[in-house]
């Protein structure tokens, strides 16, 4: 007797649809209770869905295409079921390899039967069965109706419903750039871990379906390692968290970068940004290398991570802040920058007068290249020899020195390797982050930290973004060009080199310099850009108290008030641009002279504050009287050095104003220029000039020059034939234009345009002799601007000085040019005042009080010229044209 067939066993229950594998297969899961829920794969009974395409294997083989309507069938189920609570009924026979059944939307079998819906839409075929049950008979009826209506795969154009799929993108970066970071509609197909997933980009910009792997920008979740897929702590939880929210959901993907053929991007669900959710729940950590790519905003991601840290959830359950806790009182302050230390540290003067050294947080200044390991053993000057260190220091110095800044302490770096504790801060001026500005110029790099190290700048992400831009622009240390080289000559302590430079520095007159270091009130180390040298500079004309100083054997105590004097000079001058004038040099190679800062004479300021007294050498300087007045003020007020002395009677205002330094020289004016500058020969140098001219004429009388053999070059000293007397003189070549050569006769000051035929080389013995024509300009006199009036003034000046021996007194200097008064031998005639009185020039007022009486005379001369309507004033007061109503 044949065995009787056993009836199907039925079981039912409730579940959540996790994933739709195809048009006839789904994965169900239960509710999580104390861990990951169980899952069940269920095939829909009595139907067969078209097969979806299969991706190629590792060797690129085995790929298949969709069967017609395979994608539509899968999408029909996905949109109806994903994430929904359903009721399922399983029909299986004993020992069945796969479970099959029915799925109903709702709480029981009265809900929508998904199998019937698929058949009715013509998306699947009904399996043939020997015995047709009532439910199978219903499916057959629905299939016949779908065929009759030509629905789905039963329609005439079914073969066209096959997707064009791109499994591998050959140029991922180009593909990403083509999308311009615009959101692309997509479906998440697989979740590898909490922050990595496989998605399919739906047709939009392109007609193909692109399958790509996307790693979330700015985050890393725990992953699964090795062939055995060992799970890191919280990897399963993070993956489940993402699956519940994104798996097979409609999302938007923003592709932001590429890493090893995988895309970095942001995935946005209608309910929010999954990256922020993962971070806020402690399922992931921010990663600096990809954080800058996140278009959703770095601040939001950092804030989400901070929120998880504060609650100590999951990955942060054992979190403790690294580094010392900063007191709220020390967290924020402001002050004035008084020193820039190399390229990453500042010295700031606080409101109570104290100073504090701070470091710019999370940046590193330029470093010495590692190409020559032995170079670090030699003594180097980091500021000048490390590439871009000088540029970094100069950038900060020009922007910050003497300026008020706001400081927020980010963290404190503990003492390490004999280095003291560092206070690392964000420094801003006018709302600009100084560190960010420095990094954006390529003058510093950003420090990289471990993921769990939160001892970093509060604006760390902005620093990384600035560095990225600097690298793309190849700025500063990121440049592929050769780094700038600063070949600075250090003259400090080198007597022989100092002797070589002394003539150049003396001849330069007043010149620009930068104070690099202040050793005491009157001893400074300055950088002179003009000569590209570092010198030790001593203030002339004063004896200043010495400050305490450290030596190898200990601290050497200074004079009383010495440290105060050091602080006074340091605050005034440290790393600021000053003007210096070198007069002499001591036996140790230190240069002695005068220094001005913002038009303040430093020697005079130290004397006035009682930090110094006048030195005997000041008596022969033009600053002697000003130093005397300053010292008398200090004595009168009993300041510092004079606090125990009896008060000295102070000079009256009249004496102070009328007392000028008079040191007449006898001169002969040889040339007057159009702007009223002039050249004069000193009478006491006349014999030397006569002797030189005599030798020069004998030289050329015995050795006649070869005509046309000399090739003139600009700046050279040569011999030139003066056209008026046909004699040879020393001349400097000013300009060469074709056959014309412009020369200046250096011993007389006059100029001439000649040709190379009238020039020849000058014997070397005449090169070292000084120029006997000295350039001057009239003090308190301003030349008229229009050509005709200037020519009249030049003619008057020439007539008043021609062939006359005059007295010249230097009143003041502007740069290398001395401004003088020019008087007749009996001092009854003042050339400059006469020019003003006759209306040929204007009076120019100066602020110095010592010139008050002289300027009163010059002003009176101009008033008389105005009243008499002389020359410049013939039509009235022309200076009134400068009034506001004339624009």
C-alpha positions in Angstrom: 0.0 0.0 0.0 1.5 3.4 -1.0 2.3 5.9 1.8 -0.1 8.7 2.3 1.3 12.2 1.5 1.6 14.3 4.7 -0.2 17.6 4.7 1.9 20.9 4.8 2.8 22.1 8.2 1.8 25.7 8.8 3.4 28.3 11.2 2.8 32.0 11.4 4.0 35.1 13.2 4.9 38.8 13.1 8.1 40.3 11.8 9.7 43.4 10.3 10.9 43.3 6.7 14.6 43.9 6.8 15.5 43.4 3.1 14.0 42.4 -0.2 16.5 40.2 -2.1 14.3 39.8 -5.2 10.7 39.9 -6.4 10.0 36.7 -4.6 12.4 36.6 -1.6 12.6 38.7 1.5 14.5 38.7 4.8 12.5 39.1 8.0 13.7 40.0 11.4 12.2 40.2 14.9 12.3 42.9 17.5 15.7 43.4 19.1 15.7 42.2 22.7 19.1 42.4 24.5 21.0 42.0 21.2 20.8 41.5 17.5 17.4 40.0 16.5 17.1 36.7 14.7 16.6 36.8 10.9 14.6 34.5 8.5 14.8 34.3 4.7 11.3 33.6 3.3 10.4 32.8 -0.3 6.9 33.7 -1.5 5.0 30.5 -2.3 3.6 29.6 -5.7 5.4 32.5 -7.7 8.6 32.9 -9.6 10.1 36.4 -10.0 12.5 37.4 -12.8 16.2 37.1 -11.7 18.2 40.2 -11.0 21.6 40.9 -12.5 24.6 39.3 -10.9 27.9 41.3 -10.4 31.1 40.0 -11.8 33.6 38.1 -9.6 37.1 39.3 -8.7 38.5 38.4 -12.1 35.7 40.3 -13.8 33.8 37.3 -15.0 30.4 35.8 -14.3 28.3 39.0 -14.7 24.7 38.6 -15.8 22.0 41.0 -16.8 18.5 41.5 -15.4 15.7 39.5 -16.7 12.8 41.7 -17.9 11.0 43.4 -15.0 13.3 41.9 -12.4 14.2 45.3 -11.1 10.6 46.5 -11.1 9.5 43.4 -9.2 12.2 44.0 -6.6 11.3 47.7 -6.3 7.6 46.9 -6.0 8.3 44.7 -3.0 10.9 47.1 -1.5 8.6 50.1 -1.5 5.7 48.2 0.0 7.5 46.2 2.7 10.9 47.7 3.8 10.7 48.5 7.5 7.0 47.5 7.7 5.4 45.2 10.3 4.0 42.2 8.5 2.2 39.0 9.3 3.7 35.9 7.7 2.4 32.3 7.1 5.0 29.6 6.4 4.0 26.5 4.4 6.7 23.9 4.4 7.0 20.2 4.2 9.3 18.2 6.6 13.0 18.5 5.8 12.4 21.4 3.3 15.7 23.2 2.4 14.0 26.6 2.1 11.0 28.1 3.8 8.2 29.4 1.7 5.0 31.2 2.6 2.8 34.2 2.3 3.2 37.7 3.6 0.3 40.0 4.6 0.5 43.7 5.3 -1.2 44.1 8.7 -1.9 41.9 11.7 -3.5 38.9 10.1 -4.5 37.2 6.8 -7.1 39.8 6.2 -4.4 42.3 5.0 -3.0 42.7 1.5 -1.5 39.5 0.2 1.8 40.5 -1.4 2.0 37.5 -3.7 -1.4 38.3 -5.2 -0.4 42.0 -5.6 2.8 40.9 -7.5 0.8 38.6 -9.8 -1.9 41.2 -10.5 0.7 43.7 -11.6 2.2 41.2 -14.0 5.6 41.3 -12.2 5.9 37.5 -11.5 4.8 34.1 -12.9 2.7 31.6 -11.0 4.3 28.2 -10.4 2.5 25.2 -12.0 1.2 22.7 -9.4 -0.3 19.3 -9.7 -2.8 20.0 -7.0 -4.2 23.5 -6.9 -5.3 24.9 -3.6 -7.8 27.6 -3.3 -5.0 30.3 -2.9 -3.1 28.9 -5.9 -6.3 29.0 -8.0 -6.7 32.6 -7.0 -3.1 33.4 -8.2 -3.8 31.7 -11.5 -6.9 33.8 -12.1 -5.0 37.0 -11.3 -2.2 36.0 -13.7 -4.7 35.4 -16.5 -6.2 38.8 -15.9 -2.7 40.4 -16.0 -1.9 38.6 -19.3 -5.2 39.8 -20.8 -4.4 43.3 -19.8 -0.8 43.1 -21.0 0.5 44.2 -17.7 4.2 44.1 -16.6 6.2 41.3 -18.1 3.2 40.2 -20.2 3.2 43.4 -22.2 4.6 43.8 -25.7 7.7 45.8 -24.6 8.8 43.7 -21.7 12.2 43.1 -23.2 13.0 46.8 -22.9 12.7 46.7 -19.1 16.3 45.7 -18.5 18.7 48.0 -16.7 22.1 49.2 -18.0 24.3 48.6 -15.0 27.9 49.9 -14.3 29.6 47.7 -11.7 33.0 49.3 -11.7 33.8 53.0 -12.4 37.2 53.4 -14.1 37.8 57.0 -13.2 36.0 57.6 -9.9 37.4 61.1 -9.3 36.3 62.3 -12.7 32.9 60.7 -12.1 32.6 62.5 -8.7 33.7 65.8 -10.2 31.0 65.5 -12.9 28.3 65.5 -10.2 29.5 68.7 -8.6 28.6 67.6 -5.1 24.9 67.7 -5.9 22.6 65.2 -4.2 22.0 62.0 -6.2 19.0 59.7 -5.6 20.1 56.3 -4.5 19.1 53.1 -2.7 21.3 51.5 0.0 21.8 47.8 -1.1 24.2 46.5 1.6 25.7 47.7 4.9 29.2 46.5 5.4 29.7 48.3 8.7 28.2 51.3 10.4 29.9 53.8 8.1 30.5 51.8 4.9 27.8 50.7 2.6 27.0 49.6 -1.0 24.5 51.8 -2.8 23.0 51.9 -6.3 22.8 55.4 -7.9 19.5 55.7 -9.7 19.3 57.2 -13.2 19.3 61.0 -13.2 22.4 62.8 -14.6 23.3 59.5 -16.2 20.9 56.8 -17.6 22.9 53.9 -16.1 22.6 52.3 -12.6 25.9 52.7 -10.8 26.8 50.4 -8.0 29.4 52.0 -5.7 30.8 51.7 -2.3 30.4 54.8 -0.1 32.3 55.5 3.1 30.8 58.2 5.2 32.9 61.4 5.3 34.4 62.4 8.6 33.5 59.3 10.6 34.8 55.8 11.3 32.7 53.1 12.9 34.0 49.9 14.4 34.4 47.3 11.6 34.9 43.6 11.0 38.5 42.4 10.6 40.1 39.5 8.9 38.7 36.5 6.9 36.8 35.4 10.0 35.2 38.9 10.2 36.2 39.5 13.8 34.0 42.2 15.1 35.5 45.2 16.9 33.6 46.4 20.0 30.2 47.8 19.1 30.7 46.9 15.4 27.5 44.7 15.3 25.5 47.4 17.1 26.7 50.1 14.7 25.9 48.0 11.7 22.5 47.2 13.0 21.9 50.9 13.8 22.6 51.8 10.2 20.7 48.9 8.7 17.5 49.7 10.6 17.6 53.3 9.2 19.1 53.0 5.7 19.1 49.5 4.3 17.1 49.6 1.1 15.7 53.0 1.9 15.4 55.8 -0.6 18.3 58.2 0.2 20.3 61.0 -1.3 24.1 60.7 -1.7 26.6 63.5 -2.0 29.9 62.3 -3.3 32.7 64.4 -1.8 36.0 62.6 -2.3 37.7 59.4 -3.4 39.8 57.0 -1.4 41.2 53.8 -3.0 38.5 53.5 -5.6 35.9 54.0 -3.0 33.8 57.1 -2.6 33.7 59.4 0.4 30.3 61.0 0.9 27.3 62.0 2.9 24.1 60.0 2.9 21.0 61.9 3.8 17.7 60.3 4.7 14.5 62.3 4.9 14.8 61.8 8.7 18.3 63.2 8.9 22.1 62.8 8.3 23.1 59.3 9.4 26.7 60.5 10.1 25.4 62.9 12.8 23.2 60.2 14.3 26.0 57.7 14.5 28.3 60.2 16.2 25.8 61.4 18.7 25.0 57.8 19.8 28.6 56.9 20.2 28.8 54.4 17.3 31.6 56.2 15.6 34.5 58.7 15.9 35.4 61.7 13.8 38.5 61.2 11.6 40.4 64.2 10.6 41.6 63.0 7.2 38.1 62.9 5.8 36.3 65.3 8.0 37.2 68.2 5.7 35.3 66.6 2.9 32.0 66.6 4.7 29.7 69.1 3.1 27.2 68.9 6.0 29.5 71.0 8.1 32.4 70.1 10.3 31.0 71.9 13.3 27.8 69.7 13.4 29.9 66.5 13.3 32.2 67.7 16.1 29.3 68.8 18.2 27.6 65.4 17.7 30.8 63.6 18.9 31.1 66.0 21.8 27.6 65.2 22.8 28.4 61.5 22.9 31.6 62.1 24.9 29.7 64.1 27.5 27.2 61.3 28.0 30.0 58.6 27.8 27.9 56.3 25.6 29.3 53.2 23.8 32.7 54.0 22.3 33.1 56.8 24.8 32.0 54.8 27.9 35.5 55.1 29.4 36.2 58.6 28.1 38.2 61.0 30.2 39.4 64.4 28.9 43.1 64.3 28.1 45.5 66.9 29.5 45.1 69.3 32.4 41.9 71.0 33.1 42.0 74.7 32.3 40.6 77.1 34.9 37.8 79.2 33.7 39.6 82.4 34.8 42.6 81.5 32.6 40.5 80.3 29.6 40.2 83.7 27.9 42.1 87.0 28.1 43.5 89.8 25.9 46.7 91.7 25.7 49.3 93.5 23.5 51.8 91.4 21.5 55.3 92.5 22.4 57.3 89.8 20.8 57.0 87.1 18.1 59.1 84.0 18.9 60.1 82.4 15.6 56.8 81.3 13.9 54.5 79.7 16.4 54.8 81.6 19.7 54.0 85.1 21.0 54.8 87.1 24.1 51.8 89.0 25.2 51.7 91.8 27.8 48.6 91.6 30.0 46.6 94.4 31.5 48.4 94.1 34.9 51.8 94.7 33.2 53.0 91.1 33.3 53.9 89.1 30.2 52.8 85.6 29.1 54.2 83.4 26.4 51.6 81.5 24.4 51.9 79.1 21.5 49.5 78.9 18.6 47.5 75.8 19.0 47.8 72.8 16.7 50.3 74.3 14.3 54.0 73.6 13.7 56.4 76.3 12.3 58.7 75.5 9.3 61.4 72.9 10.1 64.9 72.3 8.9 64.8 69.8 6.0 66.0 66.2 6.9 68.2 66.0 3.8 71.3 66.7 5.7 71.3 65.1 9.2 74.7 66.5 10.1 73.4 70.1 9.5 71.6 70.1 12.8 74.9 69.5 14.6 76.3 72.8 13.3 75.4 76.1 14.9 72.7 77.7 12.8 70.5 80.7 12.9 67.0 79.1 12.7 65.2 82.4 11.8 67.3 82.9 8.7 68.5 79.4 7.7 65.3 77.3 8.1 63.3 77.9 4.9 60.2 80.1 5.4 60.9 80.6 9.1 61.8 84.3 8.4 58.7 84.8 6.3 56.5 83.3 9.0 58.1 85.5 11.7 57.8 88.6 9.5 54.2 87.9 8.7 53.3 87.7 12.4 55.6 90.6 13.3 54.0 93.0 10.8 50.5 91.9 11.7 50.7 91.7 15.5 53.6 93.6 17.1 52.1 96.3 19.3 48.6 95.3 18.5 45.9 94.1 20.9 44.8 90.5 20.5 42.2 88.1 22.0 43.4 84.8 23.3 41.5 81.6 24.1 43.4 78.8 25.8 42.7 75.5 24.0 44.9 73.2 26.0 48.2 73.0 27.9 51.0 70.7 26.8 52.7 69.1 29.8 56.5 69.5 30.3 58.5 67.1 28.1 62.2 66.5 27.3 63.4 69.4 29.4 60.8 71.7 27.7 58.6 73.7 29.9 54.8 73.5 29.9 53.2 75.1 26.8 50.0 77.1 26.9 48.5 76.5 23.4 45.9 79.0 22.3 43.8 80.4 19.5 44.8 84.0 19.0 42.5 86.4 17.0 42.8 90.0 15.9 39.9 91.7 14.4 38.0 88.4 14.2 40.8 86.7 12.2 42.4 83.5 13.5 46.2 84.2 13.4 47.1 80.5 13.1 44.7 80.0 10.3 46.0 83.0 8.4 49.6 81.7 8.9 48.7 78.2 7.6 46.8 79.6 4.6 50.0 81.4 3.5 51.9 78.1 3.7 54.0 79.4 6.5 53.1 76.7 9.0 51.7 73.1 9.0 49.0 71.5 11.0 49.8 68.9 13.7 48.2 65.5 13.3 46.6 63.9 16.3 45.4 60.5 17.4 41.7 60.0 17.1 41.2 60.0 20.9 43.4 63.0 21.5 41.2 66.1 22.1 44.1 68.3 23.1 43.8 70.4 20.0 42.7 73.8 18.7 39.0 74.6 18.9 39.3 75.6 15.3 41.3 72.5 14.2 39.1 71.7 11.2 39.5 75.3 9.9 43.2 74.9 10.2 43.1 71.6 8.2 40.9 73.3 5.5 43.4 76.2 5.3 46.3 73.8 4.9 44.5 71.9 2.1 44.0 75.2 0.2 47.7 76.1 0.7 48.8 72.7 -0.6 46.6 73.0 -3.6 48.0 76.5 -4.3 51.6 75.3 -3.6 52.1 78.2 -1.2 55.1 78.5 1.2 56.4 75.2 2.5 54.2 73.4 0.1 55.8 75.1 -2.9 57.7 72.9 -5.4 60.0 75.8 -6.1 63.3 76.3 -4.3 62.8 77.9 -0.8 64.0 81.5 -0.4 67.5 81.8 1.0 68.5 84.6 3.5 72.2 85.0 3.4 72.5 87.2 6.5 75.9 88.4 7.6 76.2 88.3 11.4 78.7 91.0 12.5 78.2 90.5 16.2 81.5 89.7 17.8 83.4 89.8 14.5 85.7 92.7 14.6 87.2 92.3 11.1 83.9 92.0 9.3 82.6 95.0 11.3 85.5 97.1 10.1 84.7 96.2 6.5 81.0 97.2 6.9 81.6 100.4 8.9 82.2 102.7 5.9 79.0 101.5 4.2 76.9 101.9 7.3 78.3 105.4 8.0 77.8 106.6 4.4 74.2 105.3 4.4 73.1 107.9 6.9 69.8 107.3 8.6 68.5 103.9 7.5 65.7 101.4 8.3 66.4 98.5 10.7 64.4 95.9 12.7 65.2 95.3 16.4 65.7 91.6 16.9 66.8 91.6 20.5 67.2 94.0 23.4 70.0 93.2 25.8 69.8 96.3 28.0 68.4 99.8 27.8 71.1 101.0 25.4 72.3 97.8 23.8 70.3 96.2 21.0 70.7 93.7 18.2 69.3 94.9 14.9 68.9 93.6 11.4 69.7 96.1 8.6 67.9 95.0 5.4 69.9 97.5 3.3 73.2 95.7 4.0 71.6 92.4 4.9 73.5 92.2 8.2 72.9 91.7 11.9 74.8 94.1 14.1 75.1 94.9 17.8 74.0 98.5 18.2 74.9 100.8 21.1 73.1 104.1 21.7 75.5 107.0 21.3 75.9 110.0 23.6 74.7 108.4 26.9 75.7 106.2 29.8 72.7 103.9 30.5 72.3 101.7 33.6 72.9 98.0 32.9 70.4 95.2 33.4 70.9 91.9 35.1 72.1 89.2 32.8 72.6 85.4 32.9 76.0 83.8 32.4 77.3 80.3 32.5 78.3 80.8 36.1 75.1 82.3 37.2 73.2 85.6 37.2 75.2 88.9 37.2 73.3 91.6 39.0 72.8 94.8 37.1 72.8 98.5 38.1 69.8 100.0 40.0 67.0 100.6 37.6 68.8 98.5 34.9 66.0 96.0 34.6 63.5 98.9 34.3 65.6 100.5 31.5 65.6 97.1 29.7 61.8 96.8 30.0 61.4 100.4 28.8 63.5 99.9 25.6 62.1 96.5 25.0 58.5 97.7 25.0 59.4 100.6 22.8 61.5 98.8 20.2 61.3 95.0 20.4 60.8 93.7 16.8 59.7 97.1 15.6 61.0 99.0 12.6 63.3 101.7 13.6 65.8 104.1 12.0 69.4 104.1 13.0 72.4 106.2 12.1 75.8 104.7 12.6 78.6 107.1 13.7 81.4 104.9 14.9 82.5 101.5 16.3 84.0 100.3 19.5 87.0 97.9 20.0 84.7 94.8 20.1 83.1 95.5 16.8 79.8 97.0 18.2 78.4 99.9 16.2 77.6 103.2 18.0 75.1 105.7 16.8 71.6 107.1 17.2 68.2 105.3 17.0 64.7 106.7 16.3 61.4 104.9 16.9 58.3 106.6 15.6 60.2 109.9 15.5 61.3 109.4 19.1 65.0 109.8 19.8 65.7 106.8 22.1 68.9 108.2 23.7 67.0 111.4 24.5 64.0 109.3 25.9 66.2 107.3 28.2 67.9 110.4 29.6 64.5 112.1 30.1 63.2 109.1 32.0 66.2 109.1 34.3 67.7 105.8 33.0 70.8 107.4 31.5 73.1 110.4 31.8 74.9 112.3 29.1 78.3 110.9 27.9 81.2 113.2 27.1 81.1 112.1 23.4 77.7 113.8 23.0 79.2 117.2 23.1 80.2 117.0 19.4 76.9 115.7 18.2 73.9 117.7 16.9 71.8 116.1 19.6 73.8 117.5 22.5 71.4 120.3 23.4 68.4 118.0 23.2 70.1 115.6 25.6 71.0 118.4 28.0 67.3 119.6 28.1 66.2 116.0 28.7 68.7 115.5 31.5 67.7 118.7 33.2 64.0 117.6 33.1 65.0 114.3 34.7 66.9 116.1 37.4 64.1 118.5 38.0 61.6 115.6 38.5 64.2 113.5 40.5 63.7 110.6 38.3 65.6 107.3 39.1 69.3 108.2 38.7 68.6 111.6 40.1 66.1 110.7 42.9 68.7 111.5 45.6 70.2 114.6 44.0 69.2 118.1 44.7 67.0 119.6 42.1 68.7 121.6 39.3 67.3 124.9 38.2 65.4 124.2 34.9 66.2 126.3 31.8 63.7 128.9 30.8 61.5 128.3 27.8 63.1 131.2 25.9 66.6 129.7 26.4 65.4 126.3 25.3 63.8 127.6 22.2 66.6 129.8 21.0 69.5 127.5 21.6 70.6 125.9 18.4 73.7 123.9 17.8 76.0 126.1 15.7 79.0 124.6 13.9 79.8 126.6 10.8 81.8 125.3 7.9 83.2 127.6 5.2 82.0 126.5 1.7 81.9 127.5 -1.9 78.7 126.6 -3.8 79.5 124.9 -7.1 76.1 123.8 -8.4 72.5 124.7 -7.8 69.7 122.2 -8.8 66.2 123.0 -10.0 64.7 121.7 -6.7 67.1 124.0 -4.7 69.3 121.2 -3.6 72.9 122.3 -4.2 76.5 121.1 -4.1 79.2 122.9 -2.2 83.0 122.3 -1.6 84.4 122.7 1.9 87.1 125.3 2.0 89.2 123.2 4.3 89.2 120.4 1.7 90.4 122.9 -1.0 94.1 122.0 -0.9 93.3 118.3 -1.2 91.0 119.0 -4.2 93.7 121.2 -5.9 96.3 118.5 -5.4 94.1 115.8 -6.8 93.2 118.0 -9.9 96.9 118.7 -10.4 97.9 115.1 -10.4 94.9 114.2 -12.6 95.9 116.7 -15.3 99.5 115.5 -15.2 98.3 111.9 -15.5 96.3 112.7 -18.6 98.9 115.0 -20.1 101.6 112.3 -20.0 99.2 109.4 -20.9 96.7 110.7 -23.4 93.5 108.4 -23.3 92.6 106.3 -26.3 89.6 108.0 -27.9 86.6 105.7 -28.1 88.3 102.8 -26.3 86.2 103.1 -23.1 82.8 101.4 -22.8 80.6 103.4 -20.2 78.5 101.5 -17.7 76.0 102.9 -15.3 77.3 103.7 -11.8 81.0 103.5 -12.8 83.5 106.2 -11.8 85.4 107.5 -14.9 87.3 110.5 -16.2 85.2 112.9 -18.4 86.2 115.8 -20.6 84.3 118.8 -19.4 83.2 120.6 -22.6 83.7 124.2 -21.3 87.4 124.1 -20.4 88.3 120.8 -22.2 89.9 119.4 -19.1 89.5 116.0 -17.5 87.5 115.6 -14.2 86.2 112.7 -12.2 82.7 111.8 -13.1 80.0 109.2 -12.2 78.0 107.6 -15.0 74.3 108.1 -14.2 72.6 106.8 -17.4 73.6 105.4 -20.8 71.1 106.0 -23.7 72.5 104.9 -27.0 75.4 107.1 -27.8 74.5 109.6 -25.1 76.0 109.3 -21.7 74.7 111.3 -18.6 77.4 112.0 -16.1 77.8 113.9 -12.8 81.1 115.5 -12.0 81.5 114.3 -8.4 83.9 117.0 -7.2 81.6 119.9 -8.4 78.1 118.5 -8.6 77.3 119.6 -12.1 75.8 117.3 -14.7 76.5 117.0 -18.4 75.3 114.9 -21.4 78.3 113.7 -23.4 79.4 110.7 -25.6 81.8 107.8 -24.9 84.5 109.6 -27.0 84.8 112.1 -24.1 85.1 109.4 -21.4 87.9 107.2 -20.4 88.8 104.9 -17.5 90.0 106.4 -14.3 93.2 105.2 -12.6 92.4 103.2 -9.5 94.3 105.6 -7.2 91.5 108.1 -7.7 88.7 105.8 -6.9 89.3 105.7 -3.1 89.4 109.5 -2.7 86.2 111.1 -1.3 83.9 113.2 -3.4 84.7 116.9 -2.8 81.2 118.0 -3.8 78.8 117.7 -0.8 75.1 117.7 -1.4 72.8 119.9 0.7 69.4 121.5 0.8 68.3 124.8 2.4 66.6 124.3 5.7 63.0 125.7 6.2 62.8 126.5 2.5 60.4 124.9 0.0 60.9 125.3 -3.7 57.9 126.4 -5.9 56.3 123.6 -8.0 55.7 125.4 -11.3 58.5 125.4 -13.8 58.8 129.1 -14.3 58.9 130.0 -10.6 61.4 127.2 -9.9 63.7 128.5 -12.6 63.5 132.0 -11.1 64.3 130.6 -7.6 67.3 128.7 -9.0 68.7 131.8 -10.8 68.3 133.9 -7.6 70.1 131.2 -5.5 72.9 130.9 -8.1 73.5 134.6 -8.3 73.4 135.0 -4.5 76.1 132.2 -4.0 78.2 132.3 -7.1 82.0 132.8 -6.4 81.3 133.6 -2.8 82.8 132.0 0.3 79.8 131.3 2.7 79.2 129.9 6.1 77.2 126.7 6.3 75.5 125.2 9.4 73.7 121.8 9.4 70.4 122.2 11.1 68.8 118.7 10.6 68.9 115.7 8.4 66.3 113.8 6.5 67.8 110.5 5.5 71.3 111.0 4.1 70.5 114.6 3.0 71.6 117.5 5.4 69.4 120.6 5.5 71.4 123.8 6.2 71.4 127.5 6.7 73.8 129.4 4.4 75.1 132.8 5.6 77.5 135.5 4.4 80.9 135.6 6.1 79.8 138.4 8.4 76.5 136.6 9.1 74.5 139.6 8.0 72.9 137.8 5.1 70.9 134.5 5.2 70.5 133.1 1.7 67.4 131.0 2.5 65.7 133.8 4.4 66.5 136.3 1.6 64.9 133.9 -1.0 61.7 133.8 1.1 61.8 137.6 1.7 62.1 138.2 -2.1 59.2 135.9 -2.8 61.2 133.2 -4.7 60.5 130.3 -2.3 58.1 129.3 0.5 58.8 129.0 4.2 58.6 125.4 5.5 57.9 125.1 9.2 59.4 122.4 11.4 58.1 121.1 14.8 61.4 121.2 16.8 61.3 123.8 19.5 65.0 124.6 19.1 64.3 126.3 15.8 61.5 128.5 17.1 63.4 131.8 16.9 64.9 131.1 13.5 61.5 130.0 12.1 59.9 133.2 13.5 62.4 135.2 11.4 61.7 133.1 8.3 57.9 133.4 8.8 58.3 137.2 9.2 60.2 137.3 5.9 57.4 135.4 4.1 54.8 137.8 5.6 56.7 140.8 4.3 57.0 139.2 0.8 53.2 138.6 0.8 52.4 142.2 1.8 54.8 143.6 -0.9 53.3 141.2 -3.5 56.8 140.0 -4.5 57.2 137.4 -7.2 55.3 134.3 -5.9 52.9 136.5 -4.1 52.2 139.0 -7.0 48.6 137.7 -7.2 48.0 137.4 -3.5 48.3 134.5 -1.1 48.5 131.5 -3.5 48.6 129.0 -0.6 45.0 129.8 0.1 44.2 127.6 -3.0 44.8 124.7 -0.7 41.7 125.5 1.3 38.9 123.1 1.5 36.6 125.1 -0.7 39.1 124.7 -3.5 39.0 121.0 -3.2 
